[in-house]
Amino acid sequence: MGGGGQERGSGTASKSLRDLRVAEVSRLDVTIEKGKVTAFRARVNVSFKYEK
């Protein structure tokens, strides 16, 4: 799980997104190995202002 896109996206987002209003976890995935959670990821819907 994962991959690297979140790092690139968050770098761009931190330069152009302002006034985050709402964040909602819409999906949560986990990887379980030998009975233990080894990884997780969340899909989050957000509401924000975008500035160019």
For each residue, the residues with C-beta under 8 A, 3 or more apart:
1: 29 31 39 40 41
2: 6 39 41
3: 6
4: 7 8
5: 8 9
6: 2 3 9 10
7: 4 10 11
8: 4 5 11 12
9: 5 6 12 13
10: 6 7 13 14
11: 7 8 14 15
12: 8 9 15 16
13: 9 10 16 17
14: 10 11 17
15: 11 12
16: 12 13 50 51 52
17: 13 14 20 48 49 50 51
18: 48 49 50 51
19: 48 49
20: 17 23 46 47 48
21: 46 47 48
22: 45 46 47
23: 20 44 45 46 47
24: 44 45 46
25: 28 42 43 44
26: 43 44 45
27: 42 43
28: 25 40 41 42 43
29: 1 40 41 42
30: 37 39 40
31: 1 37 38 39 40
32: 35 36 37 38
33: 36 38
34:
35: 32
36: 32 33
37: 30 31 32 40
38: 31 32 33
39: 1 2 30 31
40: 1 28 29 30 31 37
41: 1 2 28 29
42: 25 27 28 29
43: 25 26 27 28
44: 23 24 25 26
45: 22 23 24 26
46: 20 21 22 23 24
47: 20 21 22 23
48: 17 18 19 20 21
49: 17 18 19
50: 16 17 18
51: 16 17 18
52: 16
